[in-house]
Amino acid sequence: VANLSRQLFKTYRHSYLILGTSLFGMIVLIGGQLLVEQVFVYSVPVSVFITVGGGIYFLYLLLNKRR
């Protein structure tokens, strides 16, 4: 969430980044919870979606830095 917020806001001011990261983290958590409740009917924990999404983003960052 921190890296995504830094890319989204394109600033290094901590006052903006802390607020933006908090709001972005809440949005991700609420969206994941809604996905688990409505689509998967509580069969998969929210942490699985957050981990998979973070892993895909991490791989994107690694492969993007190579170029």
C-alpha positions in Angstrom: 0.0 0.0 0.0 2.9 2.4 0.7 4.5 1.9 -2.7 1.1 2.3 -4.5 0.4 5.5 -2.5 3.8 6.9 -3.4 3.2 6.2 -7.1 -0.4 7.6 -6.8 0.4 10.9 -5.1 3.9 11.5 -6.6 5.2 13.4 -3.6 7.6 12.9 -0.8 5.8 15.0 1.7 5.0 12.7 4.7 1.9 14.6 5.7 0.2 13.8 2.3 1.7 10.3 2.1 0.5 9.2 5.6 -3.0 10.5 5.0 -3.2 9.0 1.5 -1.7 5.7 2.5 -4.2 5.4 5.4 -7.2 6.1 3.1 -5.9 3.9 0.3 -5.3 1.0 2.8 -8.9 1.4 4.1 -10.2 1.3 0.6 -8.2 -1.9 -0.2 -9.3 -3.6 3.0 -13.0 -2.7 2.6 -12.9 -3.7 -1.1 -11.3 -7.0 -0.2 -13.9 -7.6 2.6 -16.8 -6.9 0.2 -15.2 -9.3 -2.4 -15.0 -12.0 0.2 -18.5 -11.4 1.5 -20.4 -11.0 -1.8 -18.4 -13.1 -4.3 -16.7 -15.9 -2.3 -19.3 -16.2 0.5 -16.6 -16.2 3.3 -14.8 -19.3 1.8 -11.5 -17.4 1.4 -9.9 -15.0 3.9 -9.3 -11.4 3.0 -5.5 -11.8 3.7 -5.2 -14.2 0.7 -6.4 -11.5 -1.7 -4.2 -8.8 -0.2 -1.2 -11.2 -0.3 -1.9 -12.2 -3.9 -2.4 -8.6 -5.0 0.8 -7.5 -3.2 2.8 -10.4 -4.7 1.6 -9.5 -8.3 2.5 -5.9 -7.7 5.9 -6.9 -6.3 6.6 -9.0 -9.4 5.6 -6.1 -11.6 8.0 -3.8 -9.8 10.8 -6.4 -10.2 10.2 -7.0 -13.9 9.7 -3.3 -14.5 13.1 -2.3 -12.9 14.9 -4.7 -15.3 14.1 -2.6 -18.4 
